[in-house]
């Protein structure tokens, strides 16, 4: 299974909440992660914090990039995805778009359960939901794609599951799962995936008017 060369790094962004999460790792001995509470200043502060955390490495040291693609706040998610797409395009490196819900599931995975059901408040009586499971090699796989449901429909979906599941509620601190965003991307990279930046699009789940950050 391939590993990053000592002088190569992966970097991940999480911008779907008023918090900014950035992680950089060479998967040898150098790993740095930081979360900032930026609120409405996230867009203006993103590039500065990116440059700070990349140093002393350079942009040319990046092997691939990952970004949390949503669901989450419309403005923050869009800013993160657009920034990641731009950097990936300029550096000609792969870009992995990782579900926020998958990153939460990866942080909470428990081998006692066959399925990991993740829910996140979407307001107006609705939820962002997704269901995941670990395969025989320990990789997180999607069982139910991220979608928007009413609470009633979600409960019925859970009732209909034939396998035992762990229900996980994503809270407002999901920017800290940026390390999971990167680890999920790294697992895909090790399996030979190399997605083009143009393949990564934000998942808002609903109209931005209804999903203000």
N, C-alpha and C positions, 0 to 999 in steps of 0.2 A: 504494500500500500504506500503511495507516495507521501512524502513529508516535505515541508518547506525547507529550502536551503537556509543555512544559518544567517545569511544576509538578507533574506526575504521575509516580508511581513504581510499579515492580513489586517484589515481595519474594518470596523463596523460602526454604523451610526444608528441612533434611536432618537427620533424627533417627534414622535406621535403624541406627546403630552407636553405641558409647559416645561418639563425637564429635558435636558439634552444629555444623552449618554453616548460616550465614545469609548471604544476598546481597540487596542492594537496589540498584536501578539505574533511572535515568530515561531511559537510552539516548540521552543527549545528552552531558553532560560529568561526570556525577556517578555513580560506581559504587563500592560498598563491599561487601567480602566478608570474612568472618572465620570461622575454625574454632576451636572450643574442645574440649579433652579433658576431658569432664565425668564420664565413667564413670557410676556409679549416681546421680550428682547431676544428670543431664541434665534430668529432669522438673522438678526444683525450680529449676534455673537458667535454663530456657528463657525464661520470661517476662521476667526481668530483662535477659537479653542481647538479647531482641527490642526492648525499650524503648530500650536503649542504642544499638543500631545504627540504629533508625528516626530518632532525634533527629539533627539539629534538625527533621526533617520531622515531621508528625503523621500519625495513622492515616487522617485524611480525605484525605491526599495520595496514597493508594494507589489505583491503577487496577485492579489485579488481583493475585492471589496464586497461588503455586505451592508444591507440597509433594511431596517424594519419598515415594511411596506404598508402597515395598517392591519386591522382597523384602528382608528384613533382620531385625533383631532384633524380636521381638514387641512388647515394652514400648515401646521407643523409637519404632518405626513408628506404633504406636497413638497415643502422646502427640502426635507431630507432626501426624498427620492430624486428630485431634480438635481440636487447637489451631487449625490452619488452617481447619477447617470452622467453628469458633466465630467466629473473626475475620471470615471471609468472610460469614457470615450476619449478623453485627452491622453490618458496613459495607455489605452488599448489593453486593458486588463478585464477579466471577467467580473461581472456584478451579480451577486446573489440577492434576490428579494425574498426576505423571510417574514412570514406571518408573525404579527405580535402575539397572537394566541398560541402559535407553535412555540415561540420563545418562552412563554409562560409555562406551557406544558413541559418543556425541556427542563425548566428549573424545578418542577415539582414531581418529575416522573418517579414512579414507585412501582417496582416489579410485582407488587402484590396485586395490582390491578391490570386487567387486560386492556382497558381503554382509559384515556384521559380526556374528560369532557371539560372544556374551558368556556366560561361565560364572562362577558364584559358588558357593563351597563351602556346602552346606546340611547337612553332617555326615551321619553314618551311611551313608556311601558314596553320597550323593545330591548333586545339583547343582541350583541355580536356573539356568535357561538362557533365553535369548531371542535371536532373530536379527533384524537390522535391515538396511535398505538405504537409500541416498540416491536420491531421485528426480531427475528431470531439472532441477529447480529448486534442488537441493541440500538439500531437506528430508528429515529422517530419517523413514522409514516402517517400520512393523512387518512383518516377513516371517514370523516365528514368535512368537506371543504368549508372554509370560513363563510358564514352567511349571516343575514339579519333575520331574526325571528321575534315574534311576540313571546312573552313569557309562557303563555299557554301552549303555544306550538312547541317551544323548547322542552317543556315538561313532558309533553306527549312523545317527543322524540326520545327523550331519556327513558320513558316508560317502555318504549318499544324495543330498546336495545336488548339483545340476547346475551350479551357478555357483561360481566361485572365491570363497573366503571368508578373512577374517582372524579368527583365534581370539584372543579377548581374555579374560584372567582378571581378574576384579574383586578387588582386594585390600582390606585393612582400612581404607584411607584414602579410601573413596568419599565421605565427607562433603565433601571438597574439590570434588566434582563438582556442588555446589549451584549454581554459576554455570551449568552446563549444564542443570540442572533449570529454572532461570529462562529461559534462552535458548530451550529447547524450548517452554516455555509462551508466550514472546513470539512465536515463529514461528507458533504456533497462533492466538494472539490477533490477529496481523496478518492471518491468513486468515479472520478473522471469527468464530472460535469464542468462545463465552462460557458455559462450563459452570457449572451451578448447583452450589453447595457440596455439596448432597445426593448428587450423582453420584459424589463421590470417596470411595472406600472403600479401606482398607488391603489390600495383597496380601501375605499371610503365606506362602503356598505350602505350608504344612504346619501341623500342630497346634502351638500355642504351647509345649506341654510339650517338644516336640522341638527348639524353636528359641529357647532362652533366650539373652538378650543377655549 
